[in-house]
């Protein structure tokens, strides 16, 4: 196990480096650069000011040298400073990352609470009204984008009933109930979107497992339906479901970027959107790097979960 984890971590290094390089290059290839925006802030700026800004930001060096300097700073734990605010990117991420992680965790948790029971019920009651309703819900959840339903949730209830979800951030110090209620509506919208694919995979795998010989043997021995479903069928059906959940971590992080802007959540996503519009190179690179590391680590954890779900799996 230890050897497997070490090997996976070593294999993850090229992936992270590739993400860093791709982000670094894309920021410098898109039209409009940071220097132009900073020059536009001062209508009286001269070419000497441009040269000074490029020198201060290190943009006067060749691209390979810029990347080498950036990589060296990251290896020392220095993500740079925002040229607009002067604040350290690491300190910004330290303040905002817990907000995004909590939001994403709540969304995935709500999605699992919805998807697993509904998917199991749909498989156990195949071709019944409950199955048709569950399958229709899954298709609807996959079809309707969460940012569209978020706008509907904000606009129509406030117009019709004078109510809207809270749009002012409530920290833990404001009370656990207010804090969780603030997260609930955006997490519910994102969780429902994530639940569709998990529910369909749960139903498919449960149907496959329920047709196995050992399940028929359990029925023949007179075991209760609940025991057959929970003890024998569910655990064997969860391996592909866990894979889907692991892949959805990246989807959840992408969803938080959009929903944080809509619901005024002070997380990494909102910070990331602002940094893109400002061409804030260090901030964008820092956010992408941290999110990439999170996705890689989650996928390693998912792989390790297989051995717990199925003891026959060995890591060699």
C-alpha positions in Angstrom: 0.0 0.0 0.0 2.7 2.5 1.0 4.7 1.7 -2.2 1.6 2.2 -4.3 0.8 5.6 -2.7 4.4 6.8 -3.2 4.3 5.7 -6.8 1.0 7.5 -7.4 2.3 10.7 -5.8 5.4 10.5 -8.0 3.3 10.0 -11.1 1.1 13.0 -10.1 4.1 15.3 -10.3 4.3 15.4 -14.1 0.5 16.1 -14.2 0.8 19.0 -11.9 3.8 20.4 -13.8 1.8 20.1 -17.1 -1.1 22.0 -15.5 1.3 24.7 -14.3 2.9 25.1 -17.7 -0.4 25.1 -19.6 -1.9 27.8 -17.3 1.3 29.8 -17.5 1.3 29.8 -21.3 -2.4 30.4 -21.8 -2.4 33.5 -19.6 0.3 35.0 -21.9 -1.3 33.9 -25.1 -4.8 35.3 -24.6 -5.4 38.8 -26.1 -4.8 41.7 -23.7 -2.1 41.4 -21.1 -1.6 42.7 -17.5 0.7 45.5 -18.5 -1.8 47.0 -20.9 -4.5 47.0 -18.2 -2.2 48.6 -15.7 -1.2 51.2 -18.2 -4.8 52.0 -19.0 -5.3 52.9 -15.3 -3.0 55.8 -15.8 -3.7 57.9 -18.9 -0.4 59.8 -18.5 1.8 56.7 -18.4 4.8 56.7 -20.6 6.9 54.0 -22.2 9.3 54.3 -19.3 6.5 53.4 -17.0 5.7 50.4 -19.2 9.3 49.2 -19.0 9.3 49.7 -15.3 6.1 47.7 -14.8 7.4 44.8 -17.0 10.7 44.8 -15.0 8.9 44.8 -11.7 6.6 41.9 -12.8 9.4 40.0 -14.4 7.7 40.2 -17.8 10.8 41.6 -19.5 12.5 38.2 -19.5 12.0 35.5 -22.1 9.1 33.1 -21.5 11.2 30.1 -20.6 13.1 32.1 -18.0 9.8 33.5 -16.6 8.5 30.0 -16.2 11.7 28.8 -14.6 11.5 31.7 -12.1 7.9 31.0 -11.4 8.6 27.2 -10.9 11.4 28.0 -8.5 9.2 30.3 -6.4 6.4 27.6 -6.2 8.9 25.0 -5.0 9.8 27.4 -2.2 6.1 27.9 -1.4 5.9 31.4 -2.8 2.9 31.8 -5.1 3.7 35.5 -5.7 1.8 38.7 -5.0 -1.1 40.2 -6.8 0.1 43.2 -8.8 -3.3 45.0 -8.1 -3.6 44.6 -4.4 -0.1 43.7 -3.4 -1.4 40.9 -1.2 0.3 37.5 -1.2 -1.6 34.9 -3.3 -0.9 32.3 -0.6 -2.6 34.4 2.1 -5.6 35.0 -0.2 -5.9 31.3 -0.8 -5.5 30.6 2.9 -8.5 32.8 3.6 -10.7 31.7 0.7 -9.9 28.0 0.2 -11.8 26.8 3.3 -14.9 28.6 2.1 -14.7 26.9 -1.3 -13.9 23.5 0.2 -16.8 23.7 2.6 -19.2 24.7 -0.2 -18.0 21.9 -2.5 -18.2 19.3 0.3 -21.8 20.3 1.1 -22.8 20.1 -2.5 -21.3 16.6 -3.0 -22.8 15.5 0.3 -26.3 16.7 -0.7 -25.8 15.1 -4.1 -25.0 11.7 -2.5 -27.9 12.0 0.0 -30.2 12.4 -3.0 -28.6 10.1 -5.6 -27.8 6.9 -3.6 -31.2 6.2 -2.0 -33.0 7.2 -5.2 -30.7 5.1 -7.4 -31.0 2.1 -5.1 -34.8 2.4 -5.0 -34.9 2.8 -8.8 -33.0 -0.5 -9.2 -34.9 -2.5 -6.6 -38.2 -1.3 -8.0 -37.3 -1.6 -11.7 -39.9 -0.6 -14.3 -42.3 0.7 -11.6 -43.6 4.3 -11.3 -40.9 5.1 -8.8 -38.3 3.9 -11.3 -39.7 6.0 -14.1 -39.9 9.1 -11.8 -36.3 8.6 -10.6 -35.0 8.2 -14.2 -36.8 11.3 -15.3 -35.4 13.2 -12.3 -31.9 12.1 -13.3 -32.3 13.3 -16.9 -33.7 16.6 -15.7 -30.8 17.1 -13.2 -28.3 16.4 -16.0 -30.1 18.7 -18.5 -30.8 21.9 -16.6 -27.6 23.9 -15.8 -27.2 24.9 -12.1 -26.3 28.5 -13.0 -29.6 28.8 -14.8 -31.6 27.5 -11.9 -29.5 29.7 -9.5 -30.7 32.8 -11.4 -34.3 31.6 -11.3 -34.0 31.0 -7.6 -32.8 34.5 -7.0 -35.1 36.4 -9.4 -38.6 34.7 -9.3 -39.1 34.2 -5.5 -38.0 37.8 -4.8 -40.5 39.0 -7.5 -43.4 36.8 -6.5 -43.0 36.4 -2.7 -40.5 38.9 -1.6 -38.0 36.2 -0.6 -34.6 35.4 -1.9 -31.7 33.1 -0.7 -29.2 34.9 1.5 -26.5 36.8 -0.5 -24.5 38.1 2.4 -21.8 35.8 3.8 -22.4 34.4 7.3 -19.3 33.1 9.0 -19.4 30.5 11.8 -19.2 33.3 14.3 -22.7 34.4 13.2 -24.1 31.1 14.3 -23.9 27.6 12.8 -27.5 27.7 11.6 -27.1 30.9 9.8 -23.8 29.8 8.4 -25.2 26.5 7.0 -28.4 28.1 5.8 -26.3 30.6 3.7 -24.6 27.6 2.0 -27.7 25.5 1.7 -29.3 26.9 -1.5 -26.2 27.1 -3.7 -25.1 23.7 -2.4 -28.5 22.3 -3.1 -28.5 23.5 -6.7 -25.0 22.2 -7.4 -25.7 19.0 -5.5 -28.8 18.2 -7.6 -26.7 18.7 -10.7 -24.1 16.3 -9.5 -26.8 13.8 -8.3 -28.0 12.9 -11.8 -24.9 11.0 -13.0 -24.4 9.3 -9.6 -28.0 8.2 -9.5 -27.9 6.7 -13.0 -24.6 4.9 -12.2 -26.0 3.6 -8.9 -29.1 2.2 -10.6 -27.0 0.6 -13.4 -24.6 -1.1 -11.1 -27.3 -2.2 -8.6 -29.2 -3.8 -11.4 -26.1 -5.7 -12.5 -25.2 -6.9 -9.0 -28.8 -7.9 -8.2 -28.7 -10.3 -11.2 -25.6 -12.2 -9.8 -25.9 -15.8 -8.6 -24.9 -15.0 -5.0 -27.8 -12.5 -4.7 -30.2 -15.2 -5.9 -28.7 -17.5 -3.4 -29.3 -14.9 -0.7 -32.9 -14.6 -1.7 -33.3 -18.4 -1.7 -31.9 -18.6 1.8 -34.7 -16.3 2.9 -32.7 -13.3 3.9 -34.5 -10.0 4.3 -34.6 -7.6 1.4 -32.8 -4.9 3.5 -30.0 -7.2 4.4 -29.5 -8.4 0.8 -29.4 -4.8 -0.5 -27.2 -3.2 2.2 -24.8 -6.1 3.1 -24.4 -7.9 -0.2 -25.4 -5.8 -3.2 -24.6 -2.2 -2.3 -21.0 -2.6 -1.4 -20.2 -4.4 -4.6 -22.0 -1.9 -6.6 -20.3 1.1 -5.1 -16.9 0.8 -6.8 -17.9 2.5 -10.1 -20.1 5.0 -8.1 -17.0 6.0 -6.1 -15.2 6.6 -9.3 -17.9 8.9 -10.5 -17.9 10.8 -7.2 -14.2 11.2 -7.4 -14.4 12.6 -10.9 -17.2 15.0 -9.8 -14.8 16.7 -7.4 -13.4 18.6 -10.3 -17.0 19.4 -11.5 -17.9 20.6 -8.1 -14.9 22.9 -7.9 -15.9 24.2 -11.4 -19.4 24.8 -10.2 -18.3 26.7 -7.1 -16.4 29.1 -9.4 -19.7 30.1 -11.1 -22.1 29.9 -8.1 -19.7 31.8 -5.8 -20.0 34.8 -8.2 -23.8 34.5 -8.3 -24.4 34.0 -4.5 -21.6 36.4 -3.5 -19.6 33.7 -1.7 -16.1 34.9 -0.8 -14.3 31.8 -1.9 -11.6 30.9 -4.4 -14.0 30.8 -7.3 -15.1 34.4 -6.9 -11.4 35.4 -6.4 -10.5 33.4 -9.6 -13.1 35.2 -11.8 -11.9 38.6 -10.7 -8.3 37.6 -11.3 -9.1 36.5 -14.8 -10.7 39.8 -15.8 -7.7 41.7 -14.3 -5.2 39.4 -15.9 -3.7 38.8 -12.5 -1.2 36.2 -13.5 0.1 35.1 -10.0 -3.5 34.8 -8.6 -4.8 32.7 -11.6 -1.8 30.5 -11.6 -2.0 30.0 -7.8 -5.7 29.1 -7.9 -5.4 26.6 -10.8 -2.4 25.0 -9.1 -4.1 24.5 -5.8 -7.3 23.1 -7.5 -5.3 20.8 -9.6 -3.5 19.4 -6.6 -6.8 18.9 -4.8 -8.2 16.9 -7.8 -5.1 14.7 -8.1 -5.1 13.9 -4.3 -8.9 13.1 -4.4 -8.3 10.7 -7.2 -5.6 8.9 -5.3 -7.9 8.6 -2.3 -10.6 7.2 -4.6 -8.2 4.5 -5.8 -7.4 3.6 -2.2 -11.1 3.3 -1.4 -11.4 0.5 -3.9 -9.5 -1.8 -1.5 -11.8 -1.0 1.3 -14.9 -1.7 -0.7 -13.5 -4.9 -2.3 -10.9 -6.8 -0.2 -9.9 -8.8 -3.3 -8.3 -5.7 -4.8 -4.6 -5.6 -4.1 -2.2 -2.7 -4.7 1.0 -3.9 -6.4 
